[in-house]
Amino acid sequence: MANNSFIKLDLSGGWYDVLKESIAMNTRQMKVSGTGDDDAENKVLIYRNGRITEKLEHYIREDGTISIFPSELKVLFWILMENIVYLLAYYMDTLANAKECVNMMNKYKELLDTIIDEYGLDIDED
């Protein structure tokens, strides 16, 4: 008789590794951002991640499936959502840095153009 309180996930085809790496990434981010008032909450989340990782490792079947409680699926969902927020913030920082680099390159190009014009230097001519 099947227990309907479990949810069966198929983590075959590499999804198990993706999920484990997502949890590990989330844990690393919590460790990096754990300062001040958020430190206690981050420790709880790190513990949560460790618990769910242990469950995944212990209960994964040879066929790549696992049966988990709905509350554990909710934990996995929140970990993935937290990662989306983290990756979006990382992307925005990277984008801002890239824009700054492009702006600096444009300023350097303007400076070089000014020097070339002022001193009659033409790179294309021998």
C-alpha positions in Angstrom: 0.0 0.0 0.0 1.5 3.3 -1.1 1.9 6.2 1.3 0.1 9.2 -0.3 1.8 11.6 2.0 5.1 11.3 0.1 6.0 13.0 -3.2 8.1 11.0 -5.6 10.8 13.0 -7.4 12.7 11.7 -10.4 16.2 13.1 -10.0 17.8 10.9 -12.6 19.6 12.3 -15.7 21.8 14.6 -13.7 19.1 16.4 -11.6 20.4 14.8 -8.4 23.8 16.5 -8.9 22.2 19.8 -9.9 20.1 19.8 -6.8 23.0 18.9 -4.5 25.1 21.7 -6.1 22.2 24.1 -5.7 22.0 23.3 -2.0 25.8 23.6 -1.7 25.7 27.0 -3.4 23.0 28.2 -1.1 25.0 27.1 1.9 28.1 28.9 0.7 26.1 32.0 0.2 24.6 31.8 3.6 28.1 31.4 5.1 29.4 34.4 3.2 26.4 36.7 4.1 26.2 35.6 7.8 26.9 38.8 9.7 25.3 40.7 12.5 21.6 40.1 13.2 21.2 37.8 10.2 23.8 35.4 11.6 21.4 33.3 13.7 19.0 33.0 10.8 21.8 32.0 8.5 22.9 29.3 10.9 19.3 27.9 10.9 19.3 27.9 7.1 22.7 26.3 6.9 21.4 23.6 9.3 18.3 23.2 7.1 20.5 22.7 4.0 22.6 20.1 5.8 19.5 18.2 6.9 18.0 18.1 3.4 21.3 17.1 1.8 21.6 14.2 4.3 18.1 13.1 3.4 18.8 13.3 -0.3 22.0 11.2 0.1 20.4 8.7 2.4 17.1 8.1 0.5 18.0 8.4 -3.2 17.3 5.1 -5.0 19.4 3.4 -7.6 16.9 4.5 -10.3 17.4 8.2 -9.3 14.1 8.6 -7.6 13.4 9.8 -4.1 10.2 10.0 -2.0 10.0 13.0 0.2 7.4 14.8 2.4 5.7 17.9 1.0 7.4 19.9 3.7 10.8 18.7 2.3 9.7 19.7 -1.2 8.8 23.1 0.2 12.4 23.4 1.6 13.9 22.5 -1.8 11.6 25.0 -3.4 12.8 27.8 -1.0 16.4 26.9 -1.5 16.0 27.2 -5.3 14.1 30.5 -4.9 16.8 31.9 -2.6 19.4 30.9 -5.3 17.4 32.8 -7.9 17.5 35.9 -5.8 21.2 35.4 -5.1 22.0 34.8 -8.8 20.0 37.8 -9.8 21.8 40.1 -7.4 25.2 38.6 -8.6 24.1 39.2 -12.2 23.1 42.8 -11.4 26.5 43.5 -9.7 28.3 41.9 -12.6 26.3 43.9 -15.1 27.0 47.1 -13.2 30.7 46.3 -13.2 30.7 45.5 -16.9 29.0 48.8 -17.7 31.6 50.6 -15.7 34.4 48.8 -17.6 32.7 49.7 -20.9 32.4 53.4 -19.8 36.1 53.4 -18.8 37.1 51.9 -22.2 35.1 54.5 -24.0 36.9 57.2 -22.0 40.3 55.7 -22.8 39.3 55.6 -26.5 38.3 59.3 -26.4 41.6 60.1 -24.7 43.5 58.1 -27.4 41.5 59.8 -30.1 42.4 63.2 -28.7 46.1 62.4 -28.5 46.0 61.0 -32.0 44.3 64.1 -33.3 46.4 66.5 -31.3 49.8 65.0 -32.3 48.8 63.9 -35.8 49.3 60.3 -35.1 47.5 57.9 -37.4 47.8 54.3 -36.6 46.6 53.2 -40.0 49.4 55.0 -41.9 53.0 53.6 -41.9 
